[in-house]
Amino acid sequence: CKAPLINWVSAGDLIRVDINFSLCVFHLSSSEKLVGVVGLEIHAQISSNSKLFSGSPVCFSAPPNSQVSFFDASLPGTLPVLNRRCVEAAVMTGLALNCTINKKSLFDRKHYFYADLPAGYQITQQRRPVAVDGVLTYSFLGGKKRSQVVRKHVQIKQIQLEQDSGKSLHDDVHSQTLIDLNRAGVGLMELVMEPDMSCGEEAAAAVRELQLILQALGTCQGNMSEGQLRVDANVSVHRPGEPLGVRTEVKNINSIRYLARAIDYEIQRQIGVMQRGGTVHNETRSPLLPFSRFMPEPNLPPLIVFEDNATLPPGVDSSQVVVVQKIKEGLPELPSVKREHLVQAYGILPEHSFTLVNEEGLMEYFEEVMKATRKEPRKVIGWVMNELLGQLKQQDMSVSQSPISPAALAELLELQETGRVSSSGAKQVFQVMWGSSGKTAEQVIQEQDLGLVSDATQLHNICQKVVDSHPTEVHAIRNGNAKVLNKLMGLVQRELRGKADPVLVMEILKQKTRGGGC
């Protein structure tokens, strides 16, 4: 809200250099080490049909300057009118993050002069915000194999309401800058996190968890590509046990992946400065902003919210005010609860629940498949995580764009479960279904002749042929080396192009190698 989306003139390397730090401790030498310290300020655009202090609609793709009221343009004589929906969204977010909700909060003017800030100031909450002292619990996959769920906490200092600025559109061809005020006045929640994180990975995981929470609450859509969630990162380094170092600020990052890279790059940059005997300066790693001044907002009274209906003054209609208890009762299921439910209901691993919840729509897809198949949850997880998600990632598609519906995948898994198709054959069917939208698993099996061979006479003949041609292996099996049976199984499957019923084949091979013949 303080500047246009970052130009990356001085910080271009932050998004172009692919640095992958898997550790949160950066070593200088064997005798001393520096650790990163990261705090975040996150601006979340409130999901509301109108702006924070005017009735102008909010629409991302509207033509420039088509969603601007007289107040948004800061014409003389116009006054702000607070949007109750934005207040309710901030209170709901505060409750979800275990914040204390201030029953009385105040508005301030933050003065700074910028081309896309028509009033020359931004209405925000500096002295007394709507919510304070919360905590965000987040998780990420750590450990040597990146399969261990690491749980961390970051303190939320405050959540404040404020208006967004407009947007500067830079035309390099004609050497001019145009101003679009459609975004001016859109309601924001600024969430200030304490410096409790130590690297880009932790910061990225915290922002992703917050994004999921906001989406579950419906208070912010969290689409970072549209600027609905923007992050400023305060980064410093210090030696453990010593005071925190001088911080620098990396502003207006609108990608979780780039956030992690930018923070780790900045930590490494500061370590390099100190390693060379230099000094880290307090600076903003983006186009600099002018000095800001604060004063109380004279056109808005204190914002009052009420704990419950019993605390309402006489004659006040509860539908016209913000009641904390009512909002608390309407809180939806949060991501952490969803993960716990998945682990308990289906017996899957915590890391799998982590992926199911983090990928938009994947949990719903998995549960729809589970409703329509008798296959074990862990086997279904394998298909969803490996086959489905692998294809989606490879083609940069969302779950909602999958050409294979949950019902279609469940049908395929049922055919495999009942012995109609082998595991390898099922994967071939999946690939064909992916590229031939609309074809059922049964149709593909018939057209591609991928069904399992279960004719007992045919299987007996082929098994006998394999046993007769491999006397050494048969001798080893009869002497107690049962593992050699797998080799014979592979030879039978090769004869039948992987279409033999493995259970039936194994029974026949055991009979024929036990004493020769069945």
Buried (B, 14 or more C-beta within 10 A) or exposed (E): BBBBBBBBEBBEEBBEEEBEBEEBEBEBEEEEBBBBBBBBBBBBBBBBEBBBBBEBBBEBEBEBBEBBBEBBBBEEEBEBBBBEBBBBBBBBBBBBBEBEBBBEBBBBBBBBEBEBBBBEBBBBBBEBBBBBEBBBBBBBBBEEEEEEBEEBEBBBBBBBBBBBBBBBEEEEEEEEEBBBBBBBBBBBBBBBBEBBBBBBBBBBBBBBBBBBBBBBBEBBBBBBEEBBBBBBBBBBBBEEEEEEBEBBBBBBBBBBEBBBBBBBBBBBBBBEBBEEEEEBEEEBBBBEBEEBEEEEBEEBEEBEBBEEEEEBEEEEEEEEBBBBEBBBEEEEEBBBEBBEBBBEEBEBBBBBBBBBBBBBBBBEBBBBBBEBBEBBBEBBBEBBBEBBBEBBEEEEEEBEEBBBBBEBBBBBBBBBBEBBBBEBBBBBBBEBBBEEEEBBBBBBBEEEEBBBBBEEEEBBEBBBEBBEEBEEBBEBBEEEEEEBBEEBBEBBBEBBEBBBBBEBBBBBBBBBBEEEEE
